[in-house]
């Protein structure tokens, strides 16, 4: 009772929890980029620490040179991987998705016109 006035507790229990605010597309992209950079920096830092067993890790991975480059500060993705990602998830894929949805919308309209003209 000493930390919260009684009226305050009653008011908050009546309103219930407020739902979280959804992120905009830009906020989502920005948060993803910031968090990825932060996690990659933490990973690099750990891989450079004395607790990290480099030989054990290198013996288990397919591309030790690429891993060493990453730990040294190089990008975690290759230009080819960036291009492949852009083709699959970039602006090109958005236009393909839009075309697919437009075709679906056209099909829905045709179905509605058929059911309307059948006298039903």
C-alpha positions in Angstrom: 0.0 0.0 0.0 2.8 2.4 0.7 4.2 2.3 -2.9 1.1 2.7 -4.9 -2.0 4.7 -4.1 -5.1 2.5 -3.9 -7.0 4.5 -6.5 -4.2 4.0 -9.0 -4.3 0.2 -8.6 -8.1 0.1 -9.2 -7.8 2.3 -12.3 -5.1 0.1 -13.9 -6.9 -3.1 -13.2 -10.0 -1.8 -14.9 -8.2 -0.7 -18.0 -6.2 -3.9 -18.3 -2.8 -4.2 -20.0 -2.3 -2.0 -23.0 -1.4 -3.9 -26.2 2.1 -3.4 -27.5 2.4 -0.9 -30.4 3.1 -2.7 -33.7 6.2 -1.6 -35.6 6.0 0.1 -39.0 7.8 -1.6 -41.9 10.7 0.9 -41.6 11.0 0.5 -37.8 11.0 -3.3 -38.3 13.8 -3.1 -40.9 15.8 -0.6 -38.8 15.5 -2.7 -35.7 16.5 -5.8 -37.6 19.6 -4.1 -39.0 20.6 -2.6 -35.6 20.1 -5.9 -33.7 22.0 -7.9 -36.4 25.0 -5.5 -36.2 25.0 -5.7 -32.4 24.8 -9.5 -32.4 27.6 -9.8 -35.0 29.8 -7.5 -33.0 29.2 -9.6 -29.9 30.0 -12.8 -31.8 33.2 -11.3 -33.2 34.2 -10.1 -29.7 33.5 -13.6 -28.2 35.5 -15.3 -31.0 38.5 -13.0 -30.2 38.3 -13.8 -26.4 40.5 -16.3 -24.6 37.5 -18.4 -23.7 36.9 -19.2 -27.3 38.3 -22.5 -28.7 39.3 -21.5 -32.2 40.8 -24.8 -33.2 37.7 -26.7 -32.2 35.5 -24.3 -34.1 37.7 -24.2 -37.2 37.8 -28.0 -37.3 33.9 -28.1 -37.5 33.2 -25.5 -40.1 33.2 -25.7 -43.9 35.0 -22.5 -44.6 37.7 -21.7 -42.0 39.2 -18.8 -44.2 35.8 -17.1 -44.4 35.3 -17.5 -40.7 38.7 -16.0 -40.0 37.9 -13.1 -42.3 34.6 -12.5 -40.4 36.4 -12.6 -37.0 38.9 -10.1 -38.5 36.1 -7.7 -39.4 35.0 -8.8 -42.9 31.3 -9.0 -43.7 29.3 -12.1 -42.7 27.8 -12.4 -46.2 29.4 -12.6 -49.6 28.3 -10.3 -52.5 26.8 -13.4 -54.2 24.7 -14.1 -51.1 23.6 -10.4 -51.0 22.5 -10.7 -54.7 20.7 -13.9 -54.1 18.9 -12.4 -51.1 17.9 -9.3 -53.1 16.5 -11.5 -55.9 14.5 -13.6 -53.5 13.4 -11.0 -51.0 14.2 -7.6 -52.5 12.1 -5.3 -54.7 12.0 -7.8 -57.5 10.1 -10.3 -55.3 7.7 -7.6 -54.2 6.6 -7.0 -57.7 6.1 -10.7 -58.3 4.1 -10.9 -55.1 2.0 -8.0 -56.2 1.3 -9.6 -59.5 0.2 -12.8 -57.8 -2.1 -11.0 -55.5 -3.5 -9.0 -58.4 -4.3 -12.2 -60.2 -5.9 -13.6 -57.1 -8.1 -10.5 -56.8 -9.1 -10.8 -60.4 -10.1 -14.4 -59.9 -12.2 -13.4 -56.8 -14.0 -10.7 -58.8 -14.7 -13.1 -61.6 -16.2 -15.6 -59.1 -18.3 -12.9 -57.6 -19.6 -11.8 -61.1 -20.5 -15.5 -61.9 -22.4 -16.0 -58.7 -24.2 -12.6 -59.2 -25.2 -13.5 -62.7 -26.5 -16.9 -61.8 -29.5 -15.3 -60.1 -28.5 -16.5 -56.7 
